[in-house]
Amino acid sequence: MVHAYILIQTEVGKAASVAKAAAQIKGVLSAEDVTGPYDVIVRAEAKNVDDLGKLVVARIQGVEGITRTLTCPVVHL
């Protein structure tokens, strides 16, 4: 399994609704509102990097109110 954090910027006032919608997506382990340069942080998992990309582009980026995402895959050093 591949795990990643997806850092999300939203439209003003949309962080809570984006986090709630993202949390319902299969493959999303958690979605939390945060403060700082990003509004929501999602932890997600997928079978491989290709499936992770599909999850982010096809599902997560489709949530209304998202303006930008940054995907940070977890590595084990």
C-alpha positions in Angstrom: 0.0 0.0 0.0 1.0 3.6 -0.7 0.1 6.2 1.8 0.1 10.0 1.3 -0.9 13.3 2.8 -2.8 15.5 0.5 -2.5 19.2 1.4 -5.6 21.1 0.2 -6.3 24.8 -0.4 -10.0 25.7 -0.6 -12.1 28.6 -1.4 -12.8 31.0 1.5 -15.2 29.4 4.0 -15.2 26.0 2.3 -12.7 24.1 4.5 -15.3 22.3 6.7 -17.4 21.2 3.7 -14.4 20.0 1.8 -13.1 18.0 4.7 -16.5 16.4 5.3 -16.8 15.5 1.6 -13.3 14.2 1.3 -13.7 12.0 4.3 -16.5 10.1 2.5 -14.2 9.1 -0.4 -13.0 5.5 -0.6 -9.3 5.5 0.1 -9.3 8.5 2.4 -8.3 7.5 5.9 -8.9 11.0 7.5 -9.6 14.6 6.5 -9.1 17.4 8.9 -9.4 21.2 8.8 -6.2 22.9 9.7 -4.8 26.5 9.9 -1.9 27.8 7.9 -1.2 27.9 4.2 -3.4 24.8 3.7 -7.0 24.5 4.8 -7.5 20.7 4.9 -5.1 17.8 5.2 -6.2 14.4 4.0 -4.4 11.1 4.7 -5.1 8.6 1.9 -4.0 5.1 0.9 -4.0 3.3 -2.4 -2.6 0.0 -3.8 0.1 1.8 -5.8 1.3 5.2 -7.0 -0.9 5.0 -10.2 -4.0 4.4 -8.1 -3.0 7.2 -5.7 -2.8 9.5 -8.7 -6.3 8.4 -9.9 -7.7 8.9 -6.3 -6.3 12.5 -6.1 -7.1 13.6 -9.7 -10.4 11.9 -10.3 -12.0 11.9 -6.8 -10.4 14.3 -4.4 -9.8 17.2 -6.8 -13.4 16.8 -7.9 -14.7 18.0 -4.5 -16.4 21.3 -4.8 -14.5 24.2 -3.2 -10.9 22.8 -3.7 -8.6 25.2 -5.5 -5.3 23.4 -5.2 -3.8 20.2 -3.9 -0.3 19.0 -3.1 0.3 15.3 -2.7 3.0 14.1 -0.3 3.6 10.4 -0.5 4.9 8.8 2.7 8.4 7.2 2.4 10.1 4.8 4.8 13.8 5.7 5.0 
